[in-house]
């Protein structure tokens, strides 16, 4: 079973047991998080596509660690002008392990009970 889920503004394809790097989350390492923005689920037999999200489905995960990714170099140059700029940055990330993809049954609305009007006959 896999799902496509929105985590920190980006979409990821996740399955149970996957470890993925996502943009830095404001959660401490070792804590559990729950993602409710699930766009698609596939259990091998049936595919559910949301409009825009699938109702009643959530992905639970554990934040393993926080870190900084490798350096990305940005180099700008204009030829024959003597213009060169070298810049770079390291992106913060959170390593997340997917624990479960839970699909709860949609809640059914309670049907109001029909009240039968009792008619009392008055005897004269």
N, C-alpha and C positions, 0 to 999 in steps of 0.2 A: 504494500500500500504506500502511495506517495501523495504529497499535496504540494500545491503552489501557494506560498504564504507571503504576506507582506511583513517584512521586518525592517524597521527603521527607514521606511520609504523606498525600499528595494524589494524586488520579488526573488524568492529562492525556491528551488525544487528540493523538498526535504522528504526523507523517509526515516523510519525508526532506527536509531543508532547512528545516524549521520553526525559528523562533526563539521561545522561550517564556521567560517570567519564572517562576521557581520560588522557593520559600523558600530562604534562604541556605544554600549548600552549603559544606562545610569543605574545598573544593578550590581551589587557586590558579587565577587566570585564565590561560587558555591550555592548561590540562591537559585530558586526555581522561578521561571518566567512563563507566561502564557500568552500566546498570540492568537487573537480572534479573527484577524483579517485573512481568511482562507478563501482563495479565489477558485480553486479546483481541487477535487480529490479523485483518486482512482484506486479502487480496491482489487483490481484485476478482473472484475466482472462488470462493474458499473462505474461510469464516470459521471461525477456531479460537477456542473459548472454553475457558478454563482452569478447573480445579477445585482450588484457587483460581487457580493460575497456569498458563500454557502452558509446558510443559517444552521446553527446548532453544532458546528464543527470548530474545534480549536486544536492548536498544537502546543504541547507543553514541552519545555526544555530546561536544561540546567546550564548556567553560565560557568564554564570551566576556568577561564582566566581572561585577563585583559593584557594587551600588549601593543607594540608598535610594529608595523609592517616594515618591509625593506624600503630603502629610499627610492623615490621616484625623481628622476632628473628632468628638468624642464630647460631646454636650450633653445634660445631664439637668436637668429642671425639674419642679417640682410646683406647680401653679397655686394661687394664693391663700395660699401658705405662705412665700414669700420664699426658696425653695430653688432655687438655680441653680448648676450646676457645668459648667465648660467644660474639657475635656481633649482631648488629641490625641497622636498618635504617628506616626512614619514607620517603615514596615516595611522591613527589609533584604531584598534579593532577589539572585538570581544570574540572569544572562541566559545561556541555554543554547541552542546550536544542535545540532539532531539531525543526526548524520552518516549513520547507517545503522540499519536494522532487520534484524538477522541471524537467520535461522531455520536452525539447524544440524539435520541429520538426527538423529533419536533414536538413541542407541547401542543396538545389538542385543546381547543377552546371548550370550556364547559358548556354543555347544552342546557339551557334553562328548562327546568321541569315545568311541564304543563300543569296548570292547576285546574282541577275540575270544579266547576261551580256547583255547590250543593244547593239544591233548591228545597226550601222548607215549605211544606204545605201547611197552610193554616186551616185548622178545622173550625168550622162555625157551629 
